[in-house]
Amino acid sequence: MIYQQTSAQSLESAILSNTGISLRMWREDLNHPFISGNKWWKLKYNLETARKEGHTQLLTFGGAYSNHLYATAAAAHELGFKSIGIVRGEETLPLNATLVFCKSKGMHLHYISRGQYREKDSEAFIQWLRKEFGEFYLIPEGGTNAHAIKGCEEWAHRIREVEDFDYLCLPVGTAGTMAGMVNVLTDKSIIGFSSLKGGDFLKEKMKQWLTHDINNWQIRTEYHFGGYGKVKKDLMDFIIDFEKEYQIPIDPVYTSKMMYGVFDLIQQNTFERGSKILVLHTGGLQGRAGFNF
Ligand SMILES: *Cc1c(COP(=O)(O)O)cnc(C)c1O
């Protein structure tokens, strides 16, 4: 897959004056026009494995606005795999921009009910999929598996080589990306910001992927703004102000909630004087248009 080198930039803010805190943002949103942010790293070793195992077809799952479906469709197209996207819920026409894009990259879309979707990891359902679509390499929802974490670990090594920081802040969905960061950056404090409501289960999920039991991480669960994919006026205002001030677009589902949380924690004096904070822009801007503000 094409990869454009990324790096970090400083975010100057009035909130930071007199705190001695430095705040920098790692612009992984710029790594690829379509396979953006963390999804590039989560797919890298999955696609390598699929190729090594001789697969010609990928199959994965997602909601109608999923960054993961979008990235998988683009990656499959770029590398010459066929792809199948199993979409949660009924087909609604006209298709939204995410699904139009997936189709334009040759992804075959198959819709299943929300009830069926909950069963998507069951052996019986996967067998049915193989009967229906033939052999495929299966990538789980959100792309999180051991190969994805390996990719995120590699990304963490790259970040460590280039940047000097005390705290790493990042948005969290399935926590796969965070697990990769935590595994590598054992001498840093990692703070994840859950973009979904009731994110306490994520702490358990994390443990499944961790290769050490160093207590170098925490997940903040109070910045979900009503839940996954939900926004509130406060958050929309924040995004508009942020984009105006820094000329950096941020998505409403992930990076904006994390950034809001980071500024809030700075204002509450959670970080020591002089701390160096690095925040990850994890990409996903394709969904921004769907929010219409
Ligand atoms: C998928 C995604 C995340 C969440 O990553 P996880 O590894 O599932 O925690 C964060 N940010 C963006 C932009 C994403 O698309």
The ligand as a Gaussian input file, in Angstrom:
#p B3LYP/6-31G(d) Opt

LIG

0 1
 C      -11.408000       3.008000      13.779000
 C      -10.958000       4.326000      14.299000
 C      -10.543000       4.516000      15.626000
 C      -10.627000       3.428000      16.653000
 O       -9.578000       2.522000      16.578000
 P       -9.595000       1.210000      17.483000
 O       -8.353000       0.505000      17.142000
 O      -10.813000       0.434000      17.077000
 O       -9.687000       1.632000      18.899000
 C      -10.065000       5.758000      15.991000
 N      -10.037000       6.779000      15.119000
 C      -10.468000       6.642000      13.856000
 C      -10.444000       7.830000      12.977000
 C      -10.931000       5.422000      13.400000
 O      -11.359000       5.302000      12.133000

